[in-house]
Amino acid sequence: MSFIDINDVDLIYGGQTGAGDGTGTLALANASLSVAKDEFVAIVGPSGCGKSTILKLISGLVRTTRGVVRVGGEDVRGPLKNVGMAFQNSTLLPWRNVRDNVLLPLEIVEPYRSQPKSEAAAKRKRADDLLATVGLADFGDRMPWQLSGGMQQRAQLCRALIHEPSILLLDEPFGALDAFTREELWGVLQDLWMHRKCTVILVTHELREAVYLCDTVHVVSPRPGRVIASREVPFARPRTLDMTFQADFVDLVHACRHHISLGTAS
Amino acid sequence: MKRSTVETLAPWLTTLALFALWQLGVMVFHIESFVLPTPIEAIQQIYINRYPLMVHGLATLTTTLIGFAIAVVFGLMLGILVGSFRMVYVSIYPILIGFNSVPKAAVIPVLVIWFGVGTVPAICAAFLLSFFPVVVNVSTGFATIEPELLDVLRVLGATRWDMIRKIGIPRSLPYFFASLKIAITLSFVGTVIAEIIAGNDGIGNVMLIASSNFNVPLVFAGLLVVGVMGVGMYAIFAALETRFTSWSVRGGGLGVEYAGGG
């Protein structure tokens, strides 16, 4: 029984009626995807293939034109609650310090929202502990612009996880970082996830990243997007950067690349 | 001299230079005092009439601040509505633009018919001139929120009010404070115009009476008083802006400010 189930879905952006009248852009066609509870999956594919759209469908930010998206057995009809999200660009609020940014979800999500003020110190500690696990122990009082790009993404991960969401949606979270910082953050994310499991969907164009982090890699075709191949990643965790240079890892990366180029050629 | 000292002195020096140029021009071209008085004559008039100018100056200031306060509250609310609801934006923006294009001086006689001569038309004029930049700037602040920021909150189950409170309002504060600096100066314009057309007191009224007596130096004295009050209020709001929106300035940027309306 899959936790997230996208079943034969079409999505048209910008159509006049929102139905298939030929005026909009067909972003997804006959797309299907299923994700098990606490599974870590990656969605890879050429740019503009509708990877991010799949995230928006799952979170309920966008409605399907045809077909159904189910999360936890229920149809998605509007924005889900209690989802964590992180993006390529830092979406930290520039007027809050790092700690208050991380605490933002607790001001929105129940039961934290209704908790009395006396819980504030406990929440503060919780944010600081989480920041410490990603190596930002002394940065709670800093403003976001005082942090490097990699540190901002660490803080963004903390904000996405502080309320212990059942689903974590990551839209190229390491896309704007240099190679070394990126690889370092793969390890950070893996640790966070192994420490507290949740269902993660990672959109990326970096195949090594996908294979390093995920249980399953789903390859999406160019627009109109649909999943054309899914590869299980058998390697044991915790995975290390050394593993990424071993033959079986490299083979898997090549196989994924092959799927993408096949999809692009056809 | 240190750079900061130079920056503090610079506005005073340019003002002095301008006054000197004015004084020199009047003396060199032998301009009569009832056409263009020298700044010294104007300042003399301020000293001679210091008590009436203070009383009327305070009246003008009070009127301006009341009109301005109403404009800020109204402008803020309308700006939030215009910026967060697309339907409100498309339905009332053309009306707002049209309304702002109407010369307010032309509206004051109508206000006098409604409210009689006195303070009320002046408050209305101050309000009418100054609410527009507040609306435009606040709605711009709301309309330019990065969509990802809202997505982050939306998938947490945030209500629209949550998004306005947690993101919209803090995000538009720099725009709001920038608009206050414009709005306060426009408020003075509105008040003084109304006082000239239909006032019983205030600097505008002083200037009207002075000019009908051909006491042009006193007219200029009035202008100077209004100008100084405007600069003073501007400085107060600029200081508030720095206090509340320091996160948005960082290293001083290019020294460019969002003016927006006006």
Interface residues (C-beta under 8 A of the other chain):
Chain A: K56 S59 G60 L61 P79 L80 K81 N82 V83 G84 M85 F87 N89 T91 L93 P94 W95 L104 P105 E107 I108 V109 E110 M143 W145 R159 H163 L169
Chain B: E146 E148 L149 D151 V152 L153 R154 V155 L156 G157 A158 D162 K166 I167 P170 R171 L173 T245 W247 S248 R250
